[in-house]
Amino acid sequence: MAGGWSRDGAEHEQMDATVNDALDRLRRTLPTGDSAEYCDECGESIPEARREALPGVQHCVGCQTELEKQTKAAELFNRRGSKDSQLR
């Protein structure tokens, strides 16, 4: 049920678009290609099991966890859901 200036189903389209944007962003960050033997951040050896499980991996588990925390903190603001974006 939409109200005001929006048409019926608009809120579902917005939710779908938000989910699809998140999936596209994640797909772009998936590693591809050859895995590194040593972490790009700390230089520690990356275990062979990790390199086989994640083709193209470039970081050890510890550094990857930290990088993901930093990325998540930067993505907490939902632009689609902000009042400013709805006024345009």
DSSP file (Angstrom, degrees, kcal/mol; ACC not computed):
  #  RESIDUE AA STRUCTURE BP1 BP2  ACC     N-H-->O    O-->H-N    N-H-->O    O-->H-N    TCO  KAPPA ALPHA  PHI   PSI    X-CA   Y-CA   Z-CA
    1    1 A M              0   0    0      0, 0.0     2,-0.3     0, 0.0     7,-0.1   0.000 360.0 360.0 360.0 112.7    0.0    0.0    0.0
    2    2 A A        -     0   0    0      4,-0.1     2,-0.3     2,-0.1     6,-0.1  -0.694 360.0-168.9 -99.7 154.9    1.6    3.2   -1.2
    3    3 A G    >   +     0   0    0     -2,-0.3     3,-1.4     4,-0.1     2,-0.2  -0.876  47.1  13.4-136.9 170.6    0.5    6.6   -0.2
    4    4 A G  T 3  S-     0   0    0     -2,-0.3    -2,-0.1     1,-0.2     0, 0.0  -0.460 126.1 -14.2  69.0-128.9    1.1   10.2   -1.2
    5    5 A W  T 3  S+     0   0    0     -2,-0.2    -1,-0.2     2,-0.1     2,-0.2   0.559 113.7  93.6 -88.6 -10.0    3.0   10.7   -4.5
    6    6 A S  S <  S-     0   0    0     -3,-1.4     2,-0.1     1,-0.1     3,-0.1  -0.504  70.5-126.4 -88.4 155.0    4.2    7.1   -4.8
    7    7 A R    >   -     0   0    0     -2,-0.2     3,-1.8     1,-0.1     4,-0.3  -0.453  43.4 -72.9 -91.1 168.0    2.4    4.3   -6.7
    8    8 A D  T 3  S+     0   0    0      1,-0.3    -1,-0.1    -2,-0.1    -5,-0.0  -0.358 120.1  20.3 -60.2 136.3    1.4    0.9   -5.4
    9    9 A G  T 3> S+     0   0    0     -3,-0.1     4,-1.9    -2,-0.0     3,-0.3   0.413  84.5 122.1  86.5  -1.6    4.4   -1.4   -4.9
   10   10 A A  H <> S+     0   0    0     -3,-1.8     4,-2.1     1,-0.2     5,-0.2   0.871  71.4  54.3 -63.4 -37.0    6.9    1.4   -4.8
   11   11 A E  H  > S+     0   0    0     -4,-0.3     4,-2.0     1,-0.2    -1,-0.2   0.862 108.2  49.6 -67.2 -33.5    8.2    0.4   -1.4
   12   12 A H  H  > S+     0   0    0     -3,-0.3     4,-2.7     2,-0.2    -1,-0.2   0.880 109.0  52.0 -70.9 -37.5    8.9   -3.1   -2.6
   13   13 A E  H  X S+     0   0    0     -4,-1.9     4,-2.4     2,-0.2    -2,-0.2   0.895 109.8  49.8 -63.2 -39.4   10.7   -1.8   -5.7
   14   14 A Q  H  X S+     0   0    0     -4,-2.1     4,-2.1     2,-0.2    -2,-0.2   0.910 111.6  47.6 -66.5 -42.4   12.9    0.3   -3.4
   15   15 A M  H  X S+     0   0    0     -4,-2.0     4,-2.3     2,-0.2    -2,-0.2   0.920 112.6  49.4 -64.2 -43.2   13.7   -2.6   -1.1
   16   16 A D  H  X S+     0   0    0     -4,-2.7     4,-2.8     1,-0.2    -2,-0.2   0.910 110.5  50.6 -60.9 -42.5   14.5   -4.8   -4.1
   17   17 A A  H  X S+     0   0    0     -4,-2.4     4,-2.4     2,-0.2    -1,-0.2   0.889 109.7  50.6 -64.0 -38.9   16.8   -2.1   -5.5
   18   18 A T  H  X S+     0   0    0     -4,-2.1     4,-2.0     2,-0.2    -2,-0.2   0.921 113.0  45.4 -64.4 -44.4   18.6   -1.8   -2.2
   19   19 A V  H  X S+     0   0    0     -4,-2.3     4,-2.4     2,-0.2    -2,-0.2   0.924 113.4  49.7 -64.9 -44.7   19.1   -5.6   -2.0
   20   20 A N  H  X S+     0   0    0     -4,-2.8     4,-2.5     1,-0.2    -2,-0.2   0.882 109.3  52.0 -63.9 -38.3   20.3   -5.8   -5.6
   21   21 A D  H  X S+     0   0    0     -4,-2.4     4,-2.4     2,-0.2    -1,-0.2   0.917 110.2  48.9 -61.9 -43.1   22.7   -2.9   -5.1
   22   22 A A  H  X S+     0   0    0     -4,-2.0     4,-2.2     2,-0.2    -2,-0.2   0.911 111.9  48.5 -64.5 -42.5   24.2   -4.7   -2.1
   23   23 A L  H  X S+     0   0    0     -4,-2.4     4,-2.6     2,-0.2    -2,-0.2   0.911 111.4  49.7 -64.4 -42.5   24.6   -7.9   -4.1
   24   24 A D  H  X S+     0   0    0     -4,-2.5     4,-1.9     2,-0.2    -2,-0.2   0.910 110.5  50.6 -62.0 -41.6   26.2   -6.2   -7.0
   25   25 A R  H  X S+     0   0    0     -4,-2.4     4,-0.9     1,-0.2    -2,-0.2   0.906 112.3  47.0 -62.7 -42.1   28.6   -4.4   -4.6
   26   26 A L  H >X S+     0   0    0     -4,-2.2     4,-0.7     1,-0.2     3,-0.6   0.900 108.9  53.9 -67.3 -40.7   29.5   -7.8   -3.0
   27   27 A R  H >< S+     0   0    0     -4,-2.6     3,-0.7     1,-0.2    -1,-0.2   0.868 105.4  54.6 -62.0 -35.7   30.0   -9.5   -6.4
   28   28 A R  H 3< S+     0   0    0     -4,-1.9    -1,-0.2     1,-0.2    -2,-0.2   0.770 107.5  50.9 -68.3 -24.5   32.4   -6.8   -7.5
   29   29 A T  H << S+     0   0    0     -4,-0.9    -1,-0.2    -3,-0.6    -2,-0.2   0.546  80.6 114.1 -91.9  -7.2   34.5   -7.4   -4.4
   30   30 A L  S << S-     0   0    0     -3,-0.7     2,-0.1    -4,-0.7    26,-0.0  -0.434  72.6-115.4 -65.1 133.7   34.8  -11.2   -4.8
   31   31 A P        +     0   0    0      0, 0.0     2,-0.3     0, 0.0    26,-0.2  -0.394  37.7 179.1 -70.2 146.7   38.4  -12.2   -5.5
   32   32 A T        +     0   0    0     24,-0.4     2,-0.2     2,-0.1    24,-0.1  -0.928  39.4  26.8-138.8 164.2   39.3  -13.8   -8.8
   33   33 A G  S    S-     0   0    0     -2,-0.3    23,-0.3    22,-0.0     2,-0.2  -0.491 103.1  -2.7  87.4-154.1   42.5  -15.0  -10.5
   34   34 A D        -     0   0    0     21,-0.2     2,-0.2    22,-0.2    -2,-0.1  -0.532  69.6-125.5 -79.6 139.6   45.6  -16.4   -8.8
   35   35 A S        -     0   0    0     -2,-0.2     2,-0.2    21,-0.1    23,-0.2  -0.555  23.8-116.9 -81.3 147.9   45.7  -16.4   -5.0
   36   36 A A        -     0   0    0     21,-2.8    10,-0.1    -2,-0.2     3,-0.1  -0.586   7.7-146.8 -81.4 146.6   48.6  -14.7   -3.2
   37   37 A E  S    S+     0   0    0     -2,-0.2     9,-3.0     1,-0.1     2,-0.4   0.765  87.3  39.7 -80.5 -26.4   51.0  -16.8   -1.2
   38   38 A Y  B    S-A   45   0A   0      7,-0.3     7,-0.2    20,-0.0    -1,-0.1  -0.960  96.9 -99.5-127.6 143.7   51.5  -14.0    1.3
   39   39 A C     >  -     0   0    0      5,-3.2     4,-1.1    -2,-0.4    20,-0.2  -0.319  21.3-141.0 -61.2 134.9   49.1  -11.4    2.7
   40   40 A D  T  4 S+     0   0    0     18,-2.5    -1,-0.1     2,-0.1    19,-0.1   0.746  98.9  42.2 -67.7 -24.5   49.2   -8.0    0.9
   41   41 A E  T  4 S+     0   0    0     17,-0.2    -1,-0.1     3,-0.1    18,-0.1   0.935 132.5  10.6 -88.8 -54.9   48.7   -6.3    4.3
   42   42 A C  T  4 S-     0   0    0      2,-0.1    -2,-0.1    18,-0.0    17,-0.1   0.606  88.9-124.5-107.7 -13.8   50.9   -8.0    6.8
   43   43 A G     <  +     0   0    0     -4,-1.1    -3,-0.1     1,-0.3     3,-0.1   0.459  58.8 144.3  84.7   0.4   53.0  -10.3    4.7
   44   44 A E        -     0   0    0     -6,-0.1    -5,-3.2     1,-0.1    -1,-0.3  -0.347  59.5 -93.9 -69.6 153.9   52.1  -13.5    6.6
   45   45 A S  B     -A   38   0A   0     -7,-0.2    -7,-0.3     1,-0.1    -1,-0.1  -0.463  32.7-135.5 -68.2 136.6   51.7  -16.7    4.7
   46   46 A I        -     0   0    0     -9,-3.0     5,-0.1    -2,-0.2    14,-0.1  -0.855  29.6-112.7 -94.1 124.0   48.2  -17.5    3.5
   47   47 A P     >  -     0   0    0      0, 0.0     4,-2.0     0, 0.0     3,-0.5  -0.196  17.7-124.3 -57.7 144.6   47.4  -21.2    4.2
   48   48 A E  H  > S+     0   0    0      1,-0.2     4,-2.3     2,-0.2     5,-0.2   0.858 110.2  59.2 -58.9 -37.2   47.0  -23.4    1.1
   49   49 A A  H  > S+     0   0    0      1,-0.2     4,-2.0     2,-0.2    -1,-0.2   0.895 107.2  47.0 -60.5 -39.5   43.5  -24.5    2.1
   50   50 A R  H  > S+     0   0    0     -3,-0.5     4,-2.2     2,-0.2    -1,-0.2   0.903 110.7  51.8 -68.2 -41.1   42.4  -20.8    2.1
   51   51 A R  H  < S+     0   0    0     -4,-2.0     6,-0.3     1,-0.2     5,-0.2   0.856 113.1  45.0 -64.3 -34.6   44.0  -20.2   -1.3
   52   52 A E  H  < S+     0   0    0     -4,-2.3    -1,-0.2    -5,-0.2    -2,-0.2   0.862 113.8  49.0 -76.3 -36.1   42.2  -23.2   -2.7
   53   53 A A  H  < S+     0   0    0     -4,-2.0    -2,-0.2     1,-0.3    -1,-0.2   0.841 120.4  35.5 -72.4 -32.9   38.8  -22.4   -1.1
   54   54 A L  S >< S-     0   0    0     -4,-2.2     3,-1.9    -5,-0.1    -1,-0.3  -0.796  81.8-149.4-125.2  88.0   38.9  -18.7   -2.3
   55   55 A P  T 3  S+     0   0    0      0, 0.0   -21,-0.2     0, 0.0    -3,-0.1  -0.332  85.2  20.0 -57.4 131.5   40.5  -18.3   -5.7
   56   56 A G  T 3  S+     0   0    0    -23,-0.3   -24,-0.4     1,-0.2   -22,-0.2   0.533  83.3 162.6  88.3   7.4   42.2  -14.9   -6.0
   57   57 A V    <   +     0   0    0     -3,-1.9   -21,-2.8    -6,-0.3    -1,-0.2  -0.344  14.5 176.6 -63.3 139.5   42.5  -14.4   -2.2
   58   58 A Q        +     0   0    0    -23,-0.2   -18,-2.5     1,-0.1     2,-0.3   0.442  55.3  56.6-122.5  -5.9   45.0  -11.7   -1.3
   59   59 A H  S    S-     0   0    0    -20,-0.2    -1,-0.1   -19,-0.1   -20,-0.1  -0.940  76.0-115.4-132.8 151.3   44.7  -11.4    2.5
   60   60 A C     >  -     0   0    0     -2,-0.3     4,-2.6     1,-0.1     5,-0.2  -0.265  44.9 -97.9 -71.8 170.3   45.0  -13.6    5.5
   61   61 A V  H  > S+     0   0    0      1,-0.2     4,-2.3     2,-0.2     5,-0.2   0.907 122.0  50.6 -60.5 -44.2   41.9  -14.2    7.7
   62   62 A G  H  > S+     0   0    0      1,-0.2     4,-1.8     2,-0.2    -1,-0.2   0.930 114.3  42.1 -61.9 -47.6   42.9  -11.5   10.2
   63   63 A C  H  > S+     0   0    0      2,-0.2     4,-2.5     1,-0.2    -1,-0.2   0.884 113.2  53.3 -68.8 -38.0   43.5   -8.8    7.7
   64   64 A Q  H  X S+     0   0    0     -4,-2.6     4,-2.3     1,-0.2    -1,-0.2   0.898 107.5  52.1 -62.9 -39.7   40.5   -9.7    5.7
   65   65 A T  H  X S+     0   0    0     -4,-2.3     4,-1.9    -5,-0.2    -1,-0.2   0.922 110.8  47.3 -61.5 -45.0   38.3   -9.4    8.8
   66   66 A E  H  X S+     0   0    0     -4,-1.8     4,-2.2     2,-0.2    -2,-0.2   0.909 111.2  50.9 -63.7 -42.8   39.7   -5.9    9.5
   67   67 A L  H  X S+     0   0    0     -4,-2.5     4,-2.2     1,-0.2    -1,-0.2   0.892 110.1  49.9 -62.0 -40.0   39.2   -4.8    5.9
   68   68 A E  H  X S+     0   0    0     -4,-2.3     4,-2.5     2,-0.2    -1,-0.2   0.863 108.3  53.1 -67.9 -35.8   35.6   -6.0    6.0
   69   69 A K  H  X S+     0   0    0     -4,-1.9     4,-2.1     2,-0.2    -2,-0.2   0.921 110.7  47.1 -63.3 -43.7   34.9   -4.2    9.3
   70   70 A Q  H  X S+     0   0    0     -4,-2.2     4,-1.4     2,-0.2    -2,-0.2   0.905 113.4  48.3 -64.9 -41.5   36.2   -0.9    7.8
   71   71 A T  H  X S+     0   0    0     -4,-2.2     4,-1.0     1,-0.2    -2,-0.2   0.912 110.9  50.6 -65.3 -43.1   34.1   -1.4    4.6
   72   72 A K  H >< S+     0   0    0     -4,-2.5     3,-0.6     1,-0.2     4,-0.3   0.895 106.9  54.1 -63.6 -40.4   31.0   -2.2    6.6
   73   73 A A  H >< S+     0   0    0     -4,-2.1     3,-0.8     1,-0.2    -1,-0.2   0.860 108.1  50.6 -62.3 -34.8   31.4    0.9    8.8
   74   74 A A  H 3< S+     0   0    0     -4,-1.4     3,-0.4     1,-0.2    -1,-0.2   0.717 109.4  51.8 -74.8 -20.8   31.6    3.0    5.6
   75   75 A E  T << S+     0   0    0     -4,-1.0    -1,-0.2    -3,-0.6    -2,-0.2   0.305  76.3  99.9 -99.9   8.6   28.4    1.5    4.2
   76   76 A L    <   +     0   0    0     -3,-0.8     2,-0.6    -4,-0.3    -1,-0.2   0.749  62.2  86.5 -69.9 -22.3   26.1    2.0    7.2
   77   77 A F        -     0   0    0     -3,-0.4     2,-1.0    -4,-0.2     5,-0.0  -0.703  69.7-152.0 -83.5 118.9   24.4    5.1    5.7
   78   78 A N    >>  -     0   0    0     -2,-0.6     3,-0.6     1,-0.2     4,-0.5  -0.782  10.8-173.0 -93.4  99.4   21.5    4.0    3.5
   79   79 A R  G >4 S+     0   0    0     -2,-1.0     3,-1.0     1,-0.2     6,-0.3   0.864  82.1  56.8 -61.6 -38.2   21.2    6.8    0.8
   80   80 A R  G 34 S+     0   0    0      1,-0.2    -1,-0.2     5,-0.1    -2,-0.1   0.818 108.9  47.0 -63.8 -30.3   18.0    5.4   -0.6
   81   81 A G  G <4 S+     0   0    0     -3,-0.6    -1,-0.2     4,-0.1    -2,-0.2   0.471  88.2 107.8 -93.1  -1.6   16.3    5.6    2.8
   82   82 A S  S <X S-     0   0    0     -3,-1.0     4,-1.0    -4,-0.5     3,-0.2  -0.452  73.0-128.4 -79.1 151.2   17.4    9.1    3.7
   83   83 A K  H  > S+     0   0    0      1,-0.2     4,-1.0     2,-0.2     3,-0.5   0.874 106.7  60.4 -63.6 -37.5   14.9   11.9    3.7
   84   84 A D  H >> S+     0   0    0      1,-0.2     3,-0.6     2,-0.2     4,-0.5   0.895 102.8  50.3 -59.1 -41.1   17.2   14.1    1.5
   85   85 A S  H 34 S+     0   0    0     -6,-0.3     3,-0.4     1,-0.2    -1,-0.2   0.780 107.9  54.4 -70.8 -24.1   17.1   11.5   -1.3
   86   86 A Q  H 3< S+     0   0    0     -4,-1.0    -1,-0.2    -3,-0.5    -2,-0.2   0.680  99.9  61.3 -81.4 -17.5   13.3   11.4   -1.3
   87   87 A L  H <<        0   0    0     -4,-1.0    -1,-0.2    -3,-0.6    -2,-0.2   0.636 360.0 360.0 -82.8 -13.7   13.0   15.2   -1.6
   88   88 A R     <        0   0    0     -4,-0.5    -1,-0.2    -3,-0.4    -2,-0.1   0.462 360.0 360.0 -86.2 360.0   14.7   15.2   -5.0
